[in-house]
C-alpha cells in the first residue's frame, strides 16, 4: 500500500512520531475535549426538554426529534466521516467537523422555532460524525507504542463515557440557572478553543489519494439513516405504520446494495473484510451489545428516578455520579490492562458487570431508597468503562494506519446503532408489558373502560415516559401506572441483562487470541504502516 506525502511543518507524520510527552499530552487533551462535547450532546439536552416544550410548543413528537435528530445524522454519517478523514487528511476533517459542530450549537442556542432547533441538531450531528473517527485515527498515529496507545485510548474512552454519563448532571443545573439555550452555548467557547488549539498542535498524516467511493456514500448514508429513523419512530408510531415500514424497506434495500457495491469496489468506503476478522467482529459486536444494554438502562433509569421515585431533573443527574466516577476510573485501568494482556479479559469482564448491574436493578420497585440500589450504579459505569477501551484497542490493533479512520467509524457506528436499537427494542418491551399490566390493574380497580384506555395511551406514549404526566390523576390510577411501569421496566432490564451476559460468552469465545499474539499482530501492523 502506498502513501502520498503528508502536509509539511508541525503537521508532518514524522514529527508526530518523535513528539515528546508534553506535545502528545496536549494533542490528546485537544482530542478528548472535542470528543467530550460531541458525546455530551447525545444526552445533555434531555433535562432541557420541558423548557423547550414550553418555549417552542414542541409536543412529544417534536421533543423526540430534538433528542434523536442528532443521533440520526451522527450515526448515518460516521462511516462517511471516517472515509473522508482517511482520504483527505484526519486533522483537516477533524477541525472541519469541530467547526461545523460549533456552528450547529450556535444555531441551536439561537433557535426561535422547533424546526430551526431540529435543523441545528442535525448540523451538530454532521460535525460529530466528521470529528469522531478522526480523533481515534490521530491517536492511532501519534501513540505508536502499544502500551502507550492503550493508555491513551483508555483516557479517550473514559472521556467518551463521562460525556454520556455527565450529560444529565450538567444539563439539569444549567437549565435551572440559565435556560435551555445554555446547554448549547456551553459548546461554543469549547469548540472555538478546540479549533484554534487543534490547528496549532494536531498533526496531519499521509492521505490515501484516489476517487471517493461515491456509490458507497449514496447507499450507505440512507441505509443507516433509514434504519435509525425506523428504530426511532417504531415505538412511538407503531411498527406497522406506513412511515416505519417504508423506512425499514428502504434500509434493507440500500443496505443490500451497499454491501454488494462495497464488495466490488477497488477502494471501498467500508472494507467488509474487516468484519471477517474474528477479533474485530467480536469487538464490534461487544460495542453494539454494551450500547444496546446501557443506553437503554440510562434512559430508563432517568424515567425511574423522576417519574417513579419523584426526583427532580437535577437530583436525578447528581444521583448518576457514582456511575460517572466509575467510568472515569475504569476506562484508564482497562487501557493499561488491555495493553499488557490483551483486550479480551477487560471486555468480557465489563460486559458481565453490565449484565449483572441490569439484573440487579430489576430487584427494586417503587418503594426503595437511593442507598438500597446505589450499588448498581458503579457496576453500570465500571462495566461501561471496562468495555469501551478494549473495543477500540482490539479494532485499532488489527488494521493498518491508513485505514484507521474507517475502522474507528465502523466501531463507533456499531456503538451508536446499539444505543438506538437498545432504546427502541427495550422501550417496546417495556411499553407492551406496561400496557397489558396497566389495563389489568385499572380493570380490577373498576375504572371505566373509556377512561382506562385514555390512561393507558397517556402512560405508554414515548416508551413509558407518559407516567410523569399523571400527577393530577386519582391515587388509584397513579398507583396502577407506577406498578405497571415497574413490571415493564423489570422485563426490559432482564432482556438487556440476557443480551449482555450472552455477548460476554460470545466475545470470550471469538477473541480467543493470546495477548502476545495480539501484541505481535499490532507490532506487525505498525511495521507495515511505517514501511508503506
C-alpha positions, 0 to 999 in steps of 0.5 A: 500500500502506498502513501502520498506525502503528508502536509509539511511543518508541525503537521508532518507524520514524522514529527508526530512520531518523535513528539515528546510527552508534553506535545502528545499530552496536549494533542490528546487533551485537544482530542478528548475535549472535542470528543467530550462535547460531541458525546455530551450532546447525545444526552445533555439536552434531555433535562432541557426538554420541558423548557423547550416544550414550553418555549417552542410548543414542541409536543412529544413528537417534536421533543423526540426529534430534538433528542434523536435528530442528532443521533440520526445524522451522527450515526448515518454519517460516521462511516462517511466521516471516517472515509473522508478523514482517511482520504483527505487528511484526519486533522483537516476533517477533524477541525472541519467537523469541530467547526461545523459542530460549533456552528450547529450549537450556535444555531441551536442556542439561537433557535426561535422555532422547533424546526430551526432547533431540529435543523441545528441538531442535525448540523451538530450531528454532521460535525460529530460524525466528521470529528469522531473517527478522526480523533481515534485515527490521530491517536492511532498515529501519534501513540505508536507504542502499544502500551502507550496507545492503550493508555491513551485510548483508555483516557479517550474512552473514559472521556467518551463515557463521562460525556454520556454519563455527565450529560444529565448532571450538567444539563439539569443545573444549567437549565435551572440557572440559565435556560435551555439555550445554555446547554448549547452555548456551553459548546461554543467557547469549547469548540472555538478553543478546540479549533484554534488549539487543534490547528496549532498542535494536531498533526496531519498524516499521509492521505490515501489519494484516489476517487471517493467511493461515491456509490458507497456514500449514496447507499450507505448514508440512507441505509443507516439513516433509514434504519435509525429513523425506523428504530426511532419512530417504531415505538412511538408510531407503531411498527406497522405504520406506513412511515416505519415500514417504508423506512425499514424497506428502504434500509434493507434495500440500500443496505443490500446494495451497499454491501454488494457495491462495497464488495466490488469496489477497488477502494471501498468506503467500508472494507467488509473484510474487516468484519471477517476478522474474528477479533474485530467482529467480536469487538464490534459486536461487544460495542453494539451489545454494551450500547444496546444494554446501557443506553437503554438502562440510562434512559430508563433509569432517568424515567425511574428516578423522576417519574417513579421515585419523584426526583427532580431533573437535577437530583436525578443527574447528581444521583448518576455520579457514582456511575460517572466516577466509575467510568472515569476510573475504569476506562484508564485501568482497562487501557493499561490492562488491555495493553499488557494482556490483551483486550479480551479479559477487560471486555468480557469482564465489563460486559458481565458487570453490565449484565449483572448491574441490569439484573440487579436493578430489576430487584427494586420497585417503587418503594426503595431508597437511593442507598438500597440500589446505589450499588448498581450504579458503579457496576453500570459505569465500571462495566461501561468503562471496562468495555469501551477501551478494549473495543477500540484497542482490539479494532485499532490493533488489527488494521493498518494506519491508513485505514484507521479512520474507517475502522474507528467509524465502523466501531463507533457506528456499531456503538451508536446503532446499539444505543438506538436499537437498545432504546427502541427494542427495550422501550417496546418491551417495556411499553407492551408489558406496561400496557397489558399490566396497566389495563389489568390493574385499572380493570380490577380497580373498576375504572371505566373502560373509556377512561382506562384506555385514555390512561393507558395511551397517556402512560405508554406514549414515548416508551413509558415516559407518559407516567410523569404526566399523571400527577393530577390523576386519582391515587388509584390510577397513579398507583396502577401506572407506577406498578405497571411501569415497574413490571415493564421496566423489570422485563426490559432490564432482564432482556438487556441483562440476557443480551449482555451476559450472552455477548460476554460468552460470545466475545470470550469465545471469538477473541480467543487470541493470546495477548502476545499474539495480539501484541505481535499482530499490532507490532506487525501492523505498525511495521507495515504502516511505517514501511508503506 
